[in-house]
Amino acid sequence: MSVLPELELVRPTSIDEALAVIDENHAPYAGATELVPALRLGVRFPIAIVDLKRIDDLGGITAEADQLRLGAVTTHRELASSDIVRDKAPTLAAAAGRVGNARVRSTGTIGGNLCFAEPRSDLATLLVALGATVDIAGPSGSLTMSVDDFIVGAFETRLGPDELLVGIRVPFEPAGTTYWKLQSYERPTIGVAVVPVGDRRRVVVGAATERPVAGEFGPGDAEAVESFTERLGLSDDLAGSAEYKRAVLRGYLAERLDHVP
Ligand SMILES: Cc1cc2nc3c(=O)[nH]c(=O)nc-3n(C[C@H](O)[C@H](O)[C@H](O)COP(=O)(O)OP(=O)(O)OC[C@H]3O[C@@H](n4cnc5c(N)ncnc54)[C@H](O)[C@@H]3O)c2cc1C
């Protein structure tokens, strides 16, 4: 880690103003909880940073028909304490309330979390399981895609340097949705989201994998669950060996999906 380089600060107040400046050399930011360490480490070297927090259209939490619309600069704390989110997506509210520490929750945003695509994310895992989508704005217009398509791999998304993540749409959670994580350090070691789909269960595993990995299982699918667990590509790290993570995951899924491994 070193001191921050000298940078120009740009503070647009509309999405169009922001789109007119952002590119490879003008990096957008919201909470800066990920961007500042990246600048200090020298893995990002823009000449200017573009503050998104003064753009009203990037904020707000609303319920529309059967989904929530979350502005990209919504902080983890806002998500966790929102009555609408607690009512329509209680698992998401609870997961946001357990992200990092109080500083990260009060400044870090859901948009920054997805755009940075750090694999050890809670929200990405749950949002993929819930079938959430992202709204993106760029010089050639707007588009919507699933969070699953948006996250390509570790620290890699489909967002171009001249595009903004504007908001996230999250279908109301079906009853029985759960999110569980194993965590030894400041970020999750393994996160598992389980969402009922009829009499089946969509399972998404994240944090221990380069990007969230999904499977869908019905009653009695013990063999399929075992093969899913085997194929996850877990690796050894400071939080534990791949074998340890697989054993924890196997035990959790057996209990959660109600089958004997
Ligand atoms: C100590 C610590 C503990 C953490 N623990 C957890 C945890 O337990 N679980 C978890 O899920 N996460 C955890 N995190 C990650 C945390 O969720 C993210 O740091 C935070 O949400 C990122 O949001 P931000 O607004 O600060 O992003 P920023 O740092 O502002 O931006 C991150 C990246 O996204 C880009 N960006 C941001 N917003 C937009 C946008 N709207 N459009 C286009 N590009 C954008 C920026 O250019 C940058 O590249 C932790 C982080 C820290 C530092």
The ligand as an SDF file (V2000), in Angstrom:
LIG
                    3D

 53 58  0  0  0  0  0  0  0  0999 V2000
  -12.9540   -4.3970    4.8630 C   0  0  0  0  0  0  0  0  0  0  0  0
  -13.9720   -4.8260    3.8420 C   0  0  0  0  0  0  0  0  0  0  0  0
  -14.8440   -5.8440    4.1350 C   0  0  0  0  0  0  0  0  0  0  0  0
  -15.7920   -6.2450    3.1890 C   0  0  0  0  0  0  0  0  0  0  0  0
  -16.6350   -7.2620    3.5100 N   0  0  0  0  0  0  0  0  0  0  0  0
  -17.5620   -7.6490    2.5950 C   0  0  0  0  0  0  0  0  0  0  0  0
  -18.4890   -8.6910    2.9080 C   0  0  0  0  0  0  0  0  0  0  0  0
  -18.4860   -9.2760    3.9930 O   0  0  0  0  0  0  0  0  0  0  0  0
  -19.3870   -9.0200    1.9480 N   0  0  0  0  0  0  0  0  0  0  0  0
  -19.4450   -8.3840    0.7330 C   0  0  0  0  0  0  0  0  0  0  0  0
  -20.2910   -8.7040   -0.1040 O   0  0  0  0  0  0  0  0  0  0  0  0
  -18.5940   -7.3920    0.4330 N   0  0  0  0  0  0  0  0  0  0  0  0
  -17.6610   -7.0200    1.3230 C   0  0  0  0  0  0  0  0  0  0  0  0
  -16.8040   -6.0120    1.0260 N   0  0  0  0  0  0  0  0  0  0  0  0
  -16.9320   -5.3870   -0.2850 C   0  0  0  0  0  0  0  0  0  0  0  0
  -17.9530   -4.2230   -0.2010 C   0  0  0  0  0  0  0  0  0  0  0  0
  -19.2310   -4.7470   -0.3660 O   0  0  0  0  0  0  0  0  0  0  0  0
  -17.6680   -3.3260   -1.2930 C   0  0  0  0  0  0  0  0  0  0  0  0
  -16.4560   -2.7020   -0.8760 O   0  0  0  0  0  0  0  0  0  0  0  0
  -18.6440   -2.1980   -1.5490 C   0  0  0  0  0  0  0  0  0  0  0  0
  -19.9590   -2.5990   -1.6740 O   0  0  0  0  0  0  0  0  0  0  0  0
  -18.2190   -1.5640   -2.8600 C   0  0  0  0  0  0  0  0  0  0  0  0
  -19.0220   -0.4450   -3.0740 O   0  0  0  0  0  0  0  0  0  0  0  0
  -18.3680    0.9850   -3.2160 P   0  0  0  0  0  0  0  0  0  0  0  0
  -19.4920    1.9030   -3.4920 O   0  0  0  0  0  0  0  0  0  0  0  0
  -17.4840    1.3210   -2.0940 O   0  0  0  0  0  0  0  0  0  0  0  0
  -17.4940    0.7500   -4.5310 O   0  0  0  0  0  0  0  0  0  0  0  0
  -16.3480    1.7010   -5.0970 P   0  0  0  0  0  0  0  0  0  0  0  0
  -15.0680    1.4010   -4.4170 O   0  0  0  0  0  0  0  0  0  0  0  0
  -16.8150    3.1100   -5.1390 O   0  0  0  0  0  0  0  0  0  0  0  0
  -16.2600    1.1580   -6.6060 O   0  0  0  0  0  0  0  0  0  0  0  0
  -15.8510   -0.1740   -6.8460 C   0  0  0  0  0  0  0  0  0  0  0  0
  -15.6660   -0.3550   -8.3590 C   0  0  0  0  0  0  0  0  0  0  0  0
  -16.9030   -0.2590   -9.0250 O   0  0  0  0  0  0  0  0  0  0  0  0
  -16.9400    0.8420   -9.9470 C   0  0  0  0  0  0  0  0  0  0  0  0
  -18.2520    1.4420   -9.7670 N   0  0  0  0  0  0  0  0  0  0  0  0
  -18.8450    1.7490   -8.5780 C   0  0  0  0  0  0  0  0  0  0  0  0
  -20.1150    2.1270   -8.7930 N   0  0  0  0  0  0  0  0  0  0  0  0
  -20.3140    2.0920  -10.1390 C   0  0  0  0  0  0  0  0  0  0  0  0
  -21.4450    2.3490  -10.9670 C   0  0  0  0  0  0  0  0  0  0  0  0
  -22.6320    2.7210  -10.4810 N   0  0  0  0  0  0  0  0  0  0  0  0
  -21.2990    2.2160  -12.3130 N   0  0  0  0  0  0  0  0  0  0  0  0
  -20.0960    1.8090  -12.8380 C   0  0  0  0  0  0  0  0  0  0  0  0
  -19.0100    1.5170  -12.0870 N   0  0  0  0  0  0  0  0  0  0  0  0
  -19.1320    1.6600  -10.7580 C   0  0  0  0  0  0  0  0  0  0  0  0
  -15.7500    1.7120   -9.5910 C   0  0  0  0  0  0  0  0  0  0  0  0
  -15.2010    2.3460  -10.7330 O   0  0  0  0  0  0  0  0  0  0  0  0
  -14.7720    0.6950   -9.0050 C   0  0  0  0  0  0  0  0  0  0  0  0
  -14.0620    0.0560  -10.0410 O   0  0  0  0  0  0  0  0  0  0  0  0
  -15.8640   -5.5940    1.9310 C   0  0  0  0  0  0  0  0  0  0  0  0
  -14.9860   -4.5380    1.6490 C   0  0  0  0  0  0  0  0  0  0  0  0
  -14.0470   -4.1530    2.5740 C   0  0  0  0  0  0  0  0  0  0  0  0
  -13.1160   -3.0110    2.2290 C   0  0  0  0  0  0  0  0  0  0  0  0
  1  2  1  0
  2  3  1  0
  2 52  2  0
  3  4  2  0
  4  5  1  0
  4 50  1  0
  5  6  2  0
  6  7  1  0
  6 13  1  0
  7  8  2  0
  7  9  1  0
  9 10  1  0
 10 11  2  0
 10 12  1  0
 12 13  2  0
 13 14  1  0
 14 15  1  0
 14 50  1  0
 15 16  1  0
 16 17  1  0
 16 18  1  0
 18 19  1  0
 18 20  1  0
 20 21  1  0
 20 22  1  0
 22 23  1  0
 23 24  1  0
 24 25  2  0
 24 26  1  0
 24 27  1  0
 27 28  1  0
 28 29  2  0
 28 30  1  0
 28 31  1  0
 31 32  1  0
 32 33  1  0
 33 34  1  0
 33 48  1  0
 34 35  1  0
 35 36  1  0
 35 46  1  0
 36 37  1  0
 36 45  1  0
 37 38  2  0
 38 39  1  0
 39 40  1  0
 39 45  2  0
 40 41  1  0
 40 42  2  0
 42 43  1  0
 43 44  2  0
 44 45  1  0
 46 47  1  0
 46 48  1  0
 48 49  1  0
 50 51  2  0
 51 52  1  0
 52 53  1  0
M  END
$$$$
